[in-house]
Amino acid sequence: MAVISKTIVAAALAGLLAISTPAMAADPSNTRYEEGDDVAVLFDLVILRPFGLVVTAAGTAIYVAVSPITAITGNLKKSFAVLVAAPAAYTFKRDLGESRM
């Protein structure tokens, strides 16, 4: 059963790749990055985005753990912004290859 589901997932991914590649290649003037930024995009996709996801999850866990203490001091919004919102924005809202928000 697991072999069938892996085959279906692989076929679906191959189909999506086959459909999306010609659409991206259709209009070369539609690129948002300059020549030579391929390494930055690849580094962002392979290293920074997964690291940002881990930092977002860790920040969420820390926020949940310290939220009773920060609720007493009245700093819930600030701790949420620092521990959860900033890493999530860095991970999910940036364009690929951008190093700054």
C-alpha atoms as an extended CHARMM CRD file, in Angstrom:
* protein
*
       101  EXT
         1         1  MET       CA              0.0000000000        0.0000000000        0.0000000000  PROA      1               0.0000000000
         2         2  ALA       CA              2.8580000000        2.3990000000        0.8220000000  PROA      2               0.0000000000
         3         3  VAL       CA              4.4990000000        1.7130000000       -2.5470000000  PROA      3               0.0000000000
         4         4  ILE       CA              1.3110000000        2.7070000000       -4.3720000000  PROA      4               0.0000000000
         5         5  SER       CA              0.9540000000        5.9590000000       -2.4320000000  PROA      5               0.0000000000
         6         6  LYS       CA              4.6230000000        6.8440000000       -3.0610000000  PROA      6               0.0000000000
         7         7  THR       CA              4.1120000000        6.1800000000       -6.7540000000  PROA      7               0.0000000000
         8         8  ILE       CA              1.0260000000        8.3950000000       -6.8450000000  PROA      8               0.0000000000
         9         9  VAL       CA              2.8440000000       11.2220000000       -5.0410000000  PROA      9               0.0000000000
        10        10  ALA       CA              5.8490000000       10.9310000000       -7.3650000000  PROA      10              0.0000000000
        11        11  ALA       CA              3.6120000000       10.9830000000      -10.4380000000  PROA      11              0.0000000000
        12        12  ALA       CA              1.7010000000       14.0160000000       -9.1460000000  PROA      12              0.0000000000
        13        13  LEU       CA              4.9100000000       15.9270000000       -8.4450000000  PROA      13              0.0000000000
        14        14  ALA       CA              6.3080000000       15.0390000000      -11.8620000000  PROA      14              0.0000000000
        15        15  GLY       CA              3.0760000000       16.2310000000      -13.4780000000  PROA      15              0.0000000000
        16        16  LEU       CA              3.1640000000       19.5310000000      -11.6060000000  PROA      16              0.0000000000
        17        17  LEU       CA              6.7830000000       20.0490000000      -12.5680000000  PROA      17              0.0000000000
        18        18  ALA       CA              6.0290000000       19.3120000000      -16.2160000000  PROA      18              0.0000000000
        19        19  ILE       CA              3.1590000000       21.8000000000      -16.2300000000  PROA      19              0.0000000000
        20        20  SER       CA              4.8990000000       24.6240000000      -14.3460000000  PROA      20              0.0000000000
        21        21  THR       CA              8.2330000000       24.6370000000      -16.1860000000  PROA      21              0.0000000000
        22        22  PRO       CA              6.9110000000       25.7300000000      -19.6070000000  PROA      22              0.0000000000
        23        23  ALA       CA              4.7880000000       28.4280000000      -17.9810000000  PROA      23              0.0000000000
        24        24  MET       CA              7.8140000000       29.9250000000      -16.2750000000  PROA      24              0.0000000000
        25        25  ALA       CA              9.8860000000       29.7660000000      -19.4610000000  PROA      25              0.0000000000
        26        26  ALA       CA              7.1970000000       31.4090000000      -21.5810000000  PROA      26              0.0000000000
        27        27  ASP       CA              7.9730000000       35.0190000000      -20.6440000000  PROA      27              0.0000000000
        28        28  PRO       CA             11.6430000000       35.7660000000      -19.9530000000  PROA      28              0.0000000000
        29        29  SER       CA             10.8950000000       39.4360000000      -19.2110000000  PROA      29              0.0000000000
        30        30  ASN       CA              8.8800000000       38.3680000000      -16.1610000000  PROA      30              0.0000000000
        31        31  THR       CA             11.9310000000       37.6810000000      -13.9840000000  PROA      31              0.0000000000
        32        32  ARG       CA             12.2630000000       39.5680000000      -10.7190000000  PROA      32              0.0000000000
        33        33  TYR       CA             15.8600000000       38.7120000000       -9.9710000000  PROA      33              0.0000000000
        34        34  GLU       CA             19.0230000000       39.6560000000      -11.7930000000  PROA      34              0.0000000000
        35        35  GLU       CA             21.5250000000       37.4240000000      -13.5430000000  PROA      35              0.0000000000
        36        36  GLY       CA             23.6820000000       35.6130000000      -10.9920000000  PROA      36              0.0000000000
        37        37  ASP       CA             21.0770000000       35.4860000000       -8.2350000000  PROA      37              0.0000000000
        38        38  ASP       CA             20.4220000000       31.7740000000       -8.7570000000  PROA      38              0.0000000000
        39        39  VAL       CA             22.7870000000       30.8820000000       -5.9360000000  PROA      39              0.0000000000
        40        40  ALA       CA             21.0170000000       33.2810000000       -3.5820000000  PROA      40              0.0000000000
        41        41  VAL       CA             17.6250000000       31.8210000000       -4.4770000000  PROA      41              0.0000000000
        42        42  LEU       CA             18.8760000000       28.2530000000       -4.0380000000  PROA      42              0.0000000000
        43        43  PHE       CA             20.5730000000       29.0970000000       -0.7180000000  PROA      43              0.0000000000
        44        44  ASP       CA             17.3810000000       30.7680000000        0.4870000000  PROA      44              0.0000000000
        45        45  LEU       CA             15.2160000000       27.8330000000       -0.5720000000  PROA      45              0.0000000000
        46        46  VAL       CA             17.4360000000       25.0520000000        0.7620000000  PROA      46              0.0000000000
        47        47  ILE       CA             19.0330000000       26.6160000000        3.8690000000  PROA      47              0.0000000000
        48        48  LEU       CA             17.3000000000       29.7860000000        5.0700000000  PROA      48              0.0000000000
        49        49  ARG       CA             13.6330000000       28.8400000000        4.6560000000  PROA      49              0.0000000000
        50        50  PRO       CA             13.8820000000       25.5230000000        6.5560000000  PROA      50              0.0000000000
        51        51  PHE       CA             15.9850000000       27.2370000000        9.2280000000  PROA      51              0.0000000000
        52        52  GLY       CA             13.3720000000       29.9970000000        9.4700000000  PROA      52              0.0000000000
        53        53  LEU       CA             10.6500000000       27.3840000000        9.8750000000  PROA      53              0.0000000000
        54        54  VAL       CA             12.5720000000       25.7670000000       12.7410000000  PROA      54              0.0000000000
        55        55  VAL       CA             13.1470000000       29.1550000000       14.3810000000  PROA      55              0.0000000000
        56        56  THR       CA              9.4500000000       30.0210000000       13.9920000000  PROA      56              0.0000000000
        57        57  ALA       CA              8.4250000000       26.7270000000       15.6320000000  PROA      57              0.0000000000
        58        58  ALA       CA             10.9570000000       27.1800000000       18.4430000000  PROA      58              0.0000000000
        59        59  GLY       CA              9.8450000000       30.7710000000       18.9980000000  PROA      59              0.0000000000
        60        60  THR       CA              6.2270000000       29.6370000000       19.1480000000  PROA      60              0.0000000000
        61        61  ALA       CA              7.1170000000       26.9930000000       21.7430000000  PROA      61              0.0000000000
        62        62  ILE       CA              9.0560000000       29.5200000000       23.8150000000  PROA      62              0.0000000000
        63        63  TYR       CA              6.2060000000       32.0270000000       23.5000000000  PROA      63              0.0000000000
        64        64  VAL       CA              3.7010000000       29.4670000000       24.7780000000  PROA      64              0.0000000000
        65        65  ALA       CA              6.0260000000       28.5820000000       27.6490000000  PROA      65              0.0000000000
        66        66  VAL       CA              6.6650000000       32.1560000000       28.7790000000  PROA      66              0.0000000000
        67        67  SER       CA              3.2610000000       33.6450000000       27.9960000000  PROA      67              0.0000000000
        68        68  PRO       CA              1.9760000000       33.3190000000       31.6060000000  PROA      68              0.0000000000
        69        69  ILE       CA              4.9420000000       35.3650000000       32.8090000000  PROA      69              0.0000000000
        70        70  THR       CA              4.6740000000       37.9560000000       30.0460000000  PROA      70              0.0000000000
        71        71  ALA       CA              0.9270000000       38.2420000000       30.6030000000  PROA      71              0.0000000000
        72        72  ILE       CA              1.6100000000       39.3220000000       34.1690000000  PROA      72              0.0000000000
        73        73  THR       CA              4.0540000000       41.9850000000       33.0380000000  PROA      73              0.0000000000
        74        74  GLY       CA              1.8230000000       43.0900000000       30.1430000000  PROA      74              0.0000000000
        75        75  ASN       CA              4.2770000000       42.3540000000       27.3430000000  PROA      75              0.0000000000
        76        76  LEU       CA              2.3420000000       39.7160000000       25.3880000000  PROA      76              0.0000000000
        77        77  LYS       CA              2.2630000000       41.7160000000       22.1590000000  PROA      77              0.0000000000
        78        78  LYS       CA              5.9730000000       42.5220000000       22.2570000000  PROA      78              0.0000000000
        79        79  SER       CA              7.0030000000       38.9400000000       23.0240000000  PROA      79              0.0000000000
        80        80  PHE       CA              4.7100000000       37.6350000000       20.2600000000  PROA      80              0.0000000000
        81        81  ALA       CA              6.2000000000       40.1020000000       17.7940000000  PROA      81              0.0000000000
        82        82  VAL       CA              9.7720000000       39.1070000000       18.6500000000  PROA      82              0.0000000000
        83        83  LEU       CA              9.3630000000       35.3470000000       19.1210000000  PROA      83              0.0000000000
        84        84  VAL       CA              6.7020000000       34.4510000000       16.5470000000  PROA      84              0.0000000000
        85        85  ALA       CA              5.8120000000       37.2340000000       14.1110000000  PROA      85              0.0000000000
        86        86  ALA       CA              9.3220000000       38.3220000000       13.0910000000  PROA      86              0.0000000000
        87        87  PRO       CA             10.6290000000       34.8070000000       12.2940000000  PROA      87              0.0000000000
        88        88  ALA       CA              7.3670000000       33.9340000000       10.5220000000  PROA      88              0.0000000000
        89        89  ALA       CA              7.5430000000       37.0740000000        8.3880000000  PROA      89              0.0000000000
        90        90  TYR       CA             11.1770000000       36.3560000000        7.5200000000  PROA      90              0.0000000000
        91        91  THR       CA             10.2800000000       32.7950000000        6.5410000000  PROA      91              0.0000000000
        92        92  PHE       CA              6.9950000000       33.2550000000        4.6960000000  PROA      92              0.0000000000
        93        93  LYS       CA              6.6710000000       36.8590000000        3.4500000000  PROA      93              0.0000000000
        94        94  ARG       CA             10.0450000000       37.4730000000        1.7750000000  PROA      94              0.0000000000
        95        95  ASP       CA             10.6390000000       36.8600000000       -1.9120000000  PROA      95              0.0000000000
        96        96  LEU       CA             13.0640000000       34.0610000000       -2.6970000000  PROA      96              0.0000000000
        97        97  GLY       CA             16.6340000000       35.3090000000       -2.6990000000  PROA      97              0.0000000000
        98        98  GLU       CA             15.9780000000       38.4510000000       -0.6460000000  PROA      98              0.0000000000
        99        99  SER       CA             18.1360000000       38.6960000000        2.4210000000  PROA      99              0.0000000000
       100       100  ARG       CA             16.2060000000       41.4840000000        4.1620000000  PROA      100             0.0000000000
       101       101  MET       CA             12.5780000000       42.0950000000        4.9710000000  PROA      101             0.0000000000
